[in-house]
């Protein structure tokens, strides 16, 4: 449970990682949503075998995590989005994630 901009310090630059993210996001007209999504980090410098192992496990992780389902919680809608692939961990920020979410419309 850390701010998105601090998460980049936790991501290795030489190994893949799955990151589940949910946070408050205010859309146009003040509508508040809580996007629940997965960021699949596959840095350019990581070994191909690790990339293959993580990529092969991705469908199972997506299914088990619940990413891909949409539900209602209280009165606020919780959105589930596709998996977003991140190639350079230095790019990961709240601005990057918002851009990915906006492109999913």
DOGU-218334 format. One line per 8 residues: number of its first residue (from 1); for each residue x, y, z of N, C-alpha, C. Coordinates in nm, 4 decimals, always signed. Example, Ala and Ser with C-alpha at 12.3 -4.5 7.8 and 13.67 -1.06 7.14 Angstrom:
BEGIN
1> +1.3190,-0.5690,+0.7800,+1.2300,-0.4500,+0.7800,+1.3200,-0.3300,+0.7800 | +1.2850,-0.2250,+0.7080,+1.3670,-0.1060,+0.7140,+1.2900,+0.0030,+0.7870
END
This chain:
BEGIN
1> +0.0849,-0.1178,+0.0000,+0.0000,+0.0000,+0.0000,+0.0893,+0.1240,+0.0000 | +0.1322,+0.1642,-0.1206,+0.2211,+0.2790,-0.1339,+0.1736,+0.3678,-0.2486 | +0.2135,+0.4943,-0.2482,+0.1777,+0.5810,-0.3613,+0.2353,+0.5254,-0.4918 | +0.1609,+0.5428,-0.6000,+0.2050,+0.4896,-0.7290,+0.3421,+0.5416,-0.7690 | +0.3675,+0.6685,-0.7449,+0.4959,+0.7251,-0.7852,+0.6134,+0.6657,-0.7071 | +0.5881,+0.6087,-0.5895,+0.6943,+0.5441,-0.5120,+0.7132,+0.3980,-0.5513 | +0.6163,+0.3422,-0.6200,+0.6228,+0.2010,-0.6571,+0.7376,+0.1720,-0.7525 | +0.7755,+0.2686,-0.8325,+0.8843,+0.2484,-0.9283,+1.0130,+0.2060,-0.8568
9> +1.0338,+0.2527,-0.7344,+1.1531,+0.2152,-0.6581,+1.1503,+0.0692,-0.6154 | +1.0324,+0.0090,-0.6119,+1.0174,-0.1300,-0.5703,+1.0265,-0.2286,-0.6867 | +1.0162,-0.1785,-0.8089,+1.0186,-0.2666,-0.9261,+1.1617,-0.2900,-0.9731 | +1.2029,-0.4171,-0.9847,+1.3378,-0.4437,-1.0348,+1.3482,-0.4105,-1.1834 | +1.4632,-0.3622,-1.2232,+1.4831,-0.3255,-1.3637,+1.5335,-0.4422,-1.4476 | +1.5485,-0.5602,-1.3861,+1.6038,-0.6752,-1.4572,+1.5191,-0.8021,-1.4441 | +1.3995,-0.7909,-1.3832,+1.3101,-0.9058,-1.3668,+1.1658,-0.8631,-1.3910 | +1.0841,-0.9503,-1.4505,+0.9413,-0.9198,-1.4684,+0.8687,-0.9179,-1.3336
17> +0.7567,-0.8482,-1.3288,+0.6713,-0.8442,-1.2097,+0.5274,-0.8203,-1.2519 | +0.4345,-0.8704,-1.1686,+0.2924,-0.8382,-1.1805,+0.2624,-0.7386,-1.0690 | +0.1893,-0.6331,-1.1003,+0.1518,-0.5342,-0.9997,+0.0015,-0.5116,-1.0104 | -0.0712,-0.5382,-0.9019,-0.2146,-0.5102,-0.8975,-0.2341,-0.3712,-0.8391 | -0.3152,-0.2916,-0.9065,-0.3323,-0.1516,-0.8675,-0.4808,-0.1192,-0.8570 | -0.5177,-0.0506,-0.7487,-0.6504,+0.0084,-0.7350,-0.6310,+0.1437,-0.6665 | -0.6942,+0.2451,-0.7221,-0.6811,+0.3779,-0.6623,-0.7978,+0.4659,-0.7055 | -0.8181,+0.5729,-0.6322,-0.9279,+0.6650,-0.6632,-0.8921,+0.7484,-0.7851
25> -0.9862,+0.7569,-0.8782,-0.9625,+0.8251,-1.0052,-1.0869,+0.9057,-1.0379 | -1.0726,+1.0379,-1.0479,-1.1873,+1.1229,-1.0791,-1.1926,+1.1490,-1.2287 | -1.3050,+1.1118,-1.2888,-1.3238,+1.1300,-1.4322,-1.3981,+1.2607,-1.4578 | -1.4282,+1.2849,-1.5856,-1.5007,+1.4062,-1.6218,-1.6328,+1.4133,-1.5456 | -1.6790,+1.5326,-1.5260,-1.8026,+1.5612,-1.4520,-1.7957,+1.5159,-1.3068 | -1.6753,+1.4940,-1.2548,-1.6583,+1.4605,-1.1148,-1.6917,+1.3186,-1.0751 | -1.7154,+1.2326,-1.1708,-1.7471,+1.0931,-1.1392,-1.6224,+1.0231,-1.0860 | -1.6367,+0.9558,-0.9720,-1.5242,+0.8877,-0.9087,-1.5330,+0.7383,-0.9373
33> -1.4227,+0.6829,-0.9850,-1.4129,+0.5387,-1.0081,-1.2873,+0.4879,-0.9392 | -1.2824,+0.3595,-0.9193,-1.1671,+0.2949,-0.8577,-1.1155,+0.1882,-0.9533 | -1.0317,+0.2266,-1.0486,-0.9812,+0.1284,-1.1438,-0.8997,+0.0198,-1.0734 | -0.9288,-0.1026,-1.1083,-0.8543,-0.2188,-1.0591,-0.7897,-0.2808,-1.1813 | -0.6604,-0.2773,-1.1867,-0.5928,-0.3253,-1.3064,-0.4609,-0.3916,-1.2695 | -0.4026,-0.4538,-1.3679,-0.2734,-0.5170,-1.3494,-0.1724,-0.4521,-1.4424 | -0.0561,-0.4232,-1.3868,+0.0564,-0.3769,-1.4663,+0.1538,-0.4935,-1.4731 | +0.1871,-0.5332,-1.5936,+0.2798,-0.6436,-1.6163,+0.4123,-0.5819,-1.6590
41> +0.5074,-0.5792,-1.5675,+0.6370,-0.5180,-1.5941,+0.7303,-0.6204,-1.6576 | +0.7752,-0.5906,-1.7792,+0.8704,-0.6771,-1.8503,+0.9854,-0.5903,-1.9011 | +1.0783,-0.5577,-1.8120,+1.1883,-0.4699,-1.8514,+1.2689,-0.5266,-1.9683 | +1.3181,-0.4376,-2.0512,+1.3944,-0.4767,-2.1701,+1.5154,-0.5633,-2.1358 | +1.5809,-0.5384,-2.0247,+1.7048,-0.6090,-1.9931,+1.6899,-0.7425,-1.9230 | +1.5680,-0.7889,-1.8986,+1.5539,-0.9146,-1.8249,+1.5737,-1.0347,-1.9178 | +1.6188,-1.1474,-1.8603,+1.6453,-1.2665,-1.9413,+1.5192,-1.3164,-2.0125 | +1.5319,-1.3600,-2.1375,+1.4166,-1.4089,-2.2136,+1.3417,-1.5228,-2.1440
49> +1.4142,-1.6108,-2.0743,+1.3490,-1.7227,-2.0058,+1.2539,-1.6722,-1.8972 | +1.2955,-1.5705,-1.8228,+1.2076,-1.5130,-1.7202,+1.0845,-1.4498,-1.7838 | +1.1041,-1.3784,-1.8939,+0.9902,-1.3188,-1.9642,+0.8914,-1.4265,-2.0067 | +0.9432,-1.5377,-2.0591,+0.8554,-1.6472,-2.1032,+0.7796,-1.7072,-1.9862 | +0.8468,-1.7283,-1.8730,+0.7808,-1.7855,-1.7553,+0.6692,-1.6943,-1.7047 | +0.6977,-1.5664,-1.6932,+0.5969,-1.4720,-1.6457,+0.4817,-1.4579,-1.7451 | +0.5142,-1.4531,-1.8734,+0.4105,-1.4398,-1.9753,+0.3210,-1.5628,-1.9777 | +0.3794,-1.6816,-1.9622,+0.3011,-1.8053,-1.9611,+0.2078,-1.8114,-1.8405
57> +0.2488,-1.7531,-1.7287,+0.1675,-1.7543,-1.6062,+0.0637,-1.6429,-1.6026 | +0.0757,-1.5459,-1.6911,-0.0108,-1.4281,-1.6878,-0.1603,-1.4598,-1.6900 | -0.2100,-1.5474,-1.7787,-0.3546,-1.5753,-1.7783,-0.4054,-1.6289,-1.6444 | -0.3270,-1.7133,-1.5807,-0.3671,-1.7681,-1.4512,-0.3695,-1.6594,-1.3439 | -0.2702,-1.5727,-1.3442,-0.2644,-1.4638,-1.2463,-0.3811,-1.3675,-1.2668 | -0.4120,-1.3366,-1.3920,-0.5249,-1.2480,-1.4224,-0.6545,-1.3096,-1.3713 | -0.6734,-1.4384,-1.3966,-0.7959,-1.5065,-1.3519,-0.8062,-1.5080,-1.2002 | -0.6986,-1.5441,-1.1328,-0.7009,-1.5542,-0.9864,-0.7160,-1.4177,-0.9191
65> -0.6644,-1.3132,-0.9818,-0.6687,-1.1798,-0.9210,-0.8049,-1.1129,-0.9357 | -0.8843,-1.1589,-1.0319,-1.0134,-1.0962,-1.0553,-1.0084,-0.9813,-1.1537 | -0.8916,-0.9496,-1.2063,-0.8817,-0.8456,-1.3088,-0.9599,-0.8962,-1.4294 | -1.0443,-0.8111,-1.4840,-1.1270,-0.8526,-1.5970,-1.2731,-0.8651,-1.5601 | -1.3048,-0.8531,-1.4308,-1.4440,-0.8564,-1.3862,-1.4844,-0.7155,-1.3450 | -1.6111,-0.6836,-1.3629,-1.6616,-0.5522,-1.3219,-1.7636,-0.5744,-1.2120 | -1.7537,-0.4963,-1.1070,-1.8491,-0.5112,-0.9988,-1.8867,-0.3772,-0.9395 | -1.9840,-0.3781,-0.8509,-2.0243,-0.2562,-0.7820,-1.9892,-0.2703,-0.6349
73> -1.9376,-0.1649,-0.5785,-1.9028,-0.1628,-0.4374,-1.9641,-0.0347,-0.3812 | -2.0536,-0.0487,-0.2872,-2.1298,+0.0653,-0.2352,-2.2016,+0.1304,-0.3534 | -2.1848,+0.2598,-0.3707,-2.2514,+0.3292,-0.4802,-2.1510,+0.3624,-0.5902 | -2.0255,+0.3411,-0.5635,-1.9201,+0.3777,-0.6577,-1.8824,+0.2555,-0.7400 | -1.8723,+0.2736,-0.8698,-1.8386,+0.1615,-0.9566,-1.6890,+0.1327,-0.9510 | -1.6571,+0.0052,-0.9427,-1.5186,-0.0388,-0.9491,-1.4976,-0.0970,-1.0878 | -1.4028,-0.0430,-1.1604,-1.3742,-0.0899,-1.2953,-1.2576,-0.1867,-1.2943 | -1.2664,-0.2875,-1.3747,-1.1533,-0.3753,-1.3988,-1.1114,-0.3553,-1.5426
81> -0.9852,-0.3424,-1.5644,-0.9321,-0.3118,-1.6955,-0.8398,-0.4226,-1.7414 | -0.7959,-0.4102,-1.8623,-0.7001,-0.5043,-1.9171,-0.5662,-0.4904,-1.8465 | -0.4808,-0.5834,-1.8782,-0.3444,-0.5783,-1.8278,-0.2656,-0.4773,-1.9105 | -0.1911,-0.3924,-1.8432,-0.1080,-0.2938,-1.9110,+0.0372,-0.3382,-1.9016 | +0.1034,-0.3487,-2.0150,+0.2431,-0.3919,-2.0151,+0.3355,-0.2715,-2.0040 | +0.4321,-0.2848,-1.9162,+0.5297,-0.1791,-1.8896,+0.6675,-0.2312,-1.9278 | +0.7333,-0.1674,-2.0231,+0.8653,-0.2119,-2.0700,+0.9805,-0.1441,-1.9972 | +0.9585,-0.0234,-1.9463,+1.0637,+0.0505,-1.8762,+1.0081,+0.0939,-1.7416
89> +1.0615,+0.0377,-1.6326,+1.0067,+0.0664,-1.4993,+1.0147,+0.2145,-1.4643 | +1.1068,+0.2864,-1.5242,+1.1180,+0.4301,-1.4974,+0.9969,+0.5076,-1.5499 | +0.9233,+0.4491,-1.6437,+0.8040,+0.5148,-1.6983,+0.6838,+0.5049,-1.6051 | +0.6879,+0.4125,-1.5079,+0.5713,+0.3874,-1.4239,+0.5461,+0.5048,-1.3301 | +0.4272,+0.5613,-1.3411,+0.3856,+0.6729,-1.2562,+0.2334,+0.6808,-1.2628 | +0.1771,+0.7656,-1.1808,+0.0326,+0.7853,-1.1865,-0.0077,+0.8426,-1.3220 | +0.0749,+0.9314,-1.3764,+0.0453,+0.9889,-1.5085,+0.0448,+0.8804,-1.6165 | +0.1406,+0.7877,-1.6111,+0.1461,+0.6774,-1.7085,+0.0205,+0.5908,-1.6967
97> -0.0184,+0.5566,-1.5729,-0.1356,+0.4721,-1.5519,-0.2625,+0.5418,-1.5994 | -0.2772,+0.6693,-1.5698,-0.3943,+0.7441,-1.6176,-0.4005,+0.7436,-1.7702 | -0.2865,+0.7587,-1.8346,-0.2826,+0.7551,-1.9811,-0.3292,+0.6190,-2.0331 | -0.2864,+0.5111,-1.9686,-0.3293,+0.3774,-2.0095,-0.4807,+0.3621,-1.9926 | -0.5323,+0.4105,-1.8805,-0.6759,+0.4005,-1.8542,-0.7559,+0.4832,-1.9540 | -0.7078,+0.6016,-1.9860,-0.7773,+0.6859,-2.0838,-0.7787,+0.6204,-2.2211 | -0.6729,+0.5508,-2.2568,-0.6649,+0.4842,-2.3871,-0.7540,+0.3612,-2.3953 | -0.8017,+0.3111,-2.2810,-0.8870,+0.1917,-2.2780,-1.0326,+0.2225,-2.3063
105> -1.0690,+0.3476,-2.3162,-1.2095,+0.3848,-2.3391,-1.2599,+0.3285,-2.4670
END
